[in-house]
């Protein structure tokens, strides 16, 4: 509330998006949608990193040696897409969503858009696919749209 209120004091509009964890339940997501609508937050970033270690192919002892921290990229892709879809349906498309999580190909980007994302964001995908990933996403999405 304070961020949105302060934001209104600036000239021009500076959008405020709320980043959502993939570990939230649908009940928690419902509450967040209600708050975002009531407080006039501009949109969602779905999703942040997960604390879950389910589905990792890295041996457990290696993961434990890395220490605590969020998991991003491919391991969060499916849940992130589920959260994007849920938020889009729950908000009836009224709230913009930036889809994040496991986007390493045009198909992965299209998956987020099909689930209801307005935009996509990449990071981990660039680590594995290199700096050419954004151009690959754009050209791949253009091909899929024609």
N, C-alpha and C positions, 0 to 999 in steps of 0.2 A: 504494500500500500504506500509506504513512504517513498519508494523508488518511483512509482508511477506519479505520485503527487509532485515530487521534485521535478520529474521530467516535464510536467506540464508548465513549469515556470521558465523553461528554455524556449528561445525562439525556434520555430519549426518543430517538426515532430521527430522524436527519436524513439523508434520502436523498442519495446521491452519484451523479450521472449523468456519464458520460463523453461529451463532445462529439466526434463523428467527422467527419473531413474527407471530402468527396465524392471527393477525388482518390486515395483508397486503392484498391489492387487487392484482389481477392477473397482472395488469399493473406494479405495484411495484415489484412483484416477477420477472417479465420479466427483469426489469432493474437490479435487484440484480443478476440474473443469468448471464447477460451480463458482469457485473462488476467482478463477481467471476471468470468467464472464462478469462477475459482480464488481471486480476491481479494475476492469478495463485493461488487463494485460493484453498486449498485442498478439501473442502467439506462443507456440510451444517449440522446443527443440527436443525431439524424441529420437533417440535416448542418449543418456549419459552412459558411463561404464557400469558394468554389473559386478556385484560382489560374489556372484555365483561362480563356482568352478565346474559346474556340470558341463559335460560334453567336450572338455579339453582333451586333446590328444597328447599333450605334454605329460610325462610321468608325474604323479602326485608329489614325489619327493623333490623334483625340480621346481614345481610350482611353489611348494612350501619354502624352498630355499630363496626364491625371489622375494618373498615377504608379502605383506598385505598390500592391497591396492586393487584398483578396478581393472576388469578385463574389457577390452574393446575389440573392434574389428570383427572378423568372421564369427567368433563364438557368440556374439551378441546380435547377429544379423536377424535371425528368426524372431527372437523376442522383441527386438526393436520394431520390426515390421508389424508384429501383432499390436504393439502399443500405438503405433501410428494409426493403424486401422481402427482400433478402439476409440482413440481420441477423435478421429475424423467422424466416426459414426455418432459418438456421444455428443459432439458439438454440432452435429448436422452440417459440417463443413463451414461453419461460421468463423472458426478460428484457424488462422494459418499455422501450418506445421512444417518445420524444417526436419526432414527425415535424416537420421544419422545412425550409422552402425553397420559395419560389414559391407560398405559400398566399395567394391573393387572392380566393378565391370559395369557396362551399360545395362546389362540385365538386372544387376542388383539395384542400380539407380531407378530403373523402371519399376521394379518391385515396390520400392518406397512410394513412388508417384502413384502407382495403381492402388496402393493401400490408402491414399489420401493425402500424402505429403504435397505441399505447395512448392517446396524447394528441397534440395538435398545438400548435405555437407559431407566432405570427405576429409579424412586425416590418415587413419591407419592404412587404408588402401594405398595411399601414396608411398608409405614406407615400403610396402611390398611390391607395388607395381611401378613406382618411380614417378618423376615429375611430369611425365606425359599422360598420366591418368586423367586429369581434367579434360584435355583435348580429346582423349579416347571416349570419355563419357559423352561429351557434346556430340561428336560425330556418330557415335553408336546410337544415341537417343534420336538424333535426326533421322537416321536410317529406319529406326523402329516406328517413327511417327509418319513416315511416308508410305 
